[in-house]
Amino acid sequence: MARGKRLNGQGPKPWQSDAGGSDAQRRYLQRGVNQRGGKLPLFDEDGQEIPKVTIRACVQHGWAEPWSKNPIHPDWLVCRLTDNGYRVLGIDPAKRKRMPKA
């Protein structure tokens, strides 16, 4: 769906775009591209916490998946990119940086 295109009298939702995901979601996902294993950040470039709604939306779309739990901060949702997350960014998942198998 093109941005601004009306469908049945309703405008596009803010999280919908041709590229997949809102600008905030795409910025969040992009931050994991150069991290080992596609680890996604908890904080943005300015040190502000990434909104949980952004993280949860990416998980619901299948672009990110919960990775590990933090015993000190159990409310933090630590995630990593999925293959679909790489694809929505236009990156071939086969060419991503992978974590060594344990």
C-alpha positions in Angstrom: 0.0 0.0 0.0 1.4 3.4 -1.0 1.8 6.0 1.7 -1.2 8.3 1.7 -3.4 6.0 -0.4 -6.9 5.8 0.9 -8.5 2.4 1.2 -12.3 2.2 1.9 -12.2 5.8 3.1 -9.5 5.1 5.7 -5.9 6.4 5.5 -2.9 4.2 6.1 -2.1 3.3 9.6 1.1 5.0 10.9 3.0 1.6 11.1 2.2 0.7 7.5 4.5 1.7 4.6 5.7 0.2 1.3 9.0 -0.7 3.0 7.4 -2.5 5.9 7.2 -1.1 9.4 7.1 2.5 10.7 10.1 4.7 10.6 10.7 4.1 14.3 10.5 0.3 13.8 12.9 0.4 10.8 15.4 2.5 12.8 15.2 0.0 15.7 15.7 -3.0 13.4 18.5 -1.3 11.4 20.5 -0.9 14.7 20.8 -4.7 14.9 22.2 -5.2 11.4 25.9 -4.7 12.3 25.6 -6.4 15.7 26.7 -10.0 16.3 23.7 -12.2 16.1 21.5 -9.3 15.1 21.2 -8.1 18.7 18.8 -5.2 19.0 19.4 -2.2 21.3 17.6 -1.3 24.4 18.5 2.4 24.0 18.6 4.8 21.0 21.6 6.8 19.9 20.7 9.6 22.5 20.5 7.1 25.4 16.7 7.1 25.5 15.0 3.7 26.1 13.5 2.3 22.9 9.7 2.4 23.4 8.4 -1.0 24.4 5.5 -0.6 21.9 8.1 -0.4 19.1 9.9 -3.5 20.3 6.6 -5.5 20.8 5.3 -4.4 17.3 8.5 -5.8 15.7 8.1 -9.0 17.6 4.5 -9.3 16.6 5.4 -8.8 12.9 8.1 -11.5 13.2 10.9 -9.1 12.5 12.5 -9.5 16.0 12.4 -12.3 18.6 13.1 -12.3 22.3 16.7 -13.4 22.9 17.6 -13.4 26.5 16.4 -12.3 29.9 18.2 -9.8 32.1 18.0 -10.9 35.7 18.8 -7.4 36.9 16.2 -5.8 34.7 13.5 -8.4 34.0 11.3 -5.8 32.4 13.8 -5.2 29.6 13.0 -7.0 26.4 16.3 -8.1 24.8 15.7 -9.1 21.2 17.5 -10.0 18.0 16.6 -9.7 14.3 14.9 -12.6 12.6 15.3 -13.6 9.0 12.1 -11.7 8.2 13.6 -8.7 10.0 16.6 -8.7 7.7 14.3 -9.1 4.7 12.1 -6.1 5.7 15.4 -4.1 5.6 16.3 -5.4 2.2 19.1 -7.6 3.5 19.7 -11.2 2.5 19.5 -13.2 5.8 22.1 -15.6 4.4 24.7 -12.8 4.3 24.2 -11.6 7.9 26.7 -11.9 10.7 26.0 -15.0 12.7 26.7 -16.0 16.2 28.9 -19.1 16.6 27.0 -22.1 17.7 27.5 -23.0 21.4 
